[in-house]
Amino acid sequence: MPPLVTDWLIAVGVAALQLGTGLPGEHSGAVPEPLGYALLAAGGLALGALRRAPLVVLVVTGLCAAGYQAAGFDVLAVSYLVAVYGTVRAGRFAIAVAASVTLVAVIDLTALAVHDGSVGEAFGQARSVLEIAWLIAAFAAGEAVRQAERRADEAERTREETARRRADEERLHIARELHDSLTHQISIVKVQSEVAVHVARRRGEQVPEALLAIQEAGREATRELRATLQALRDDDTTPPRGLDHIAELVEQAGTTGLEATLTVEGQRPDVPAAVGRTAYRIVQESLTNVARHAAAATASVRIDYRPDSLAIRVDDDGEGTPDTAPTPGLGLLGMRERVTALGGRLSAGPRGERGFTVQAELPVEQTS
């Protein structure tokens, strides 16, 4: 049940209880009887706002209690007791004490004024003892609930901190594993390719384009791995690669003998870092697949900045045909997961009579 509904059910119930207690008998006091009934009801209904404004409700219920006591209604201030409980639960213990001492004094004076004589004095003493006992119970209940909620919040914070610490430890573990395995292997490829290029140039031989591409790919892989390891260690949200680096990807693709072009349309908005990184990865994976599997001569990359989205399209003239269904490898699956995580759409498949197309649309949040 929603908290607001619960609060109002309690408020209506307390109002009905106070009215039911105050109806029997005759009432004589300094305040008109109809106003006393209204104060009984108002004191209970005020509890509907206890969760949102406990101090205001404490004052209102206290005034209502003093008012219907002055009207001759000998009714226990249930609404005020509930307000004390809510105020203490909200952490306003000192204010609740001050208000309660004042109200008890006012009610006692009112009772003595309404019930004169020794009977009234004895009645007032007995009434004070009962009221103080109920107040102590309300204070104790409010403080107990407040402490329980505080311990629950502390336990929740502890769980969150433990989860974050475990995530940090896992990131460091992954970083160490990547460093120990991939860094060594990539470094060997990079060094071997650079040595081969150096030896060929010293001999005056023409360096094969494939060897130059391997050399550049090794350098790029080293930079990418270093940035990834740094991100894992530092939990940095700034991506190492993004939209500004797509032109480099297209230029690098040209070193492998592929005729690659880049077209950019639209005015570039403020693109979130995650969107820019995903766009870079889509173009990178698409051009890599073209170079490895498509046997294509040309490839085109198109970036279209739209008012609420970023559209990416990579086409090639490779061996893909409408009759050959593509086998979804890890590259395509990774792209699809990235795009889906951002709430975008990705499609990949043969185009026209020959070639392959990768299209993605990534939402871009507008900032005012």
Secondary structure, DSSP 8 states (H G I E B T S, - for coil): --HHHHHHHHHHHHHHHHHHHHSSS---SSS-HHHHHHHHHHHHHGGGGTTT-HHHHHHHHHHHHHHHHHTT-----HHHHHHHHHHHHTT-HHHHHHHHHHHHHHHHHHHHHHS-HHHHHHHHHHHHHHHHHHHHHHHHHHHHHHHHHHHHHHHHHHHHHHHHHHHHHHHHHHHHHHIIIIIHHHHHHHHHHHHHHHHHHHTT----HHHHHHHHHHHHHHHHHHHHHHHHHHT--S-SS-GGGHHHHHHHHHTTT-EEEEEEES------HHHHHHHHHHHHHHHHHIIIII--SEEEEEEEE-SSEEEEEEEE-SS--TTS-----HHHHHHHHHHHHTT-EEEEEE-TTS-EEEEEEEE-----
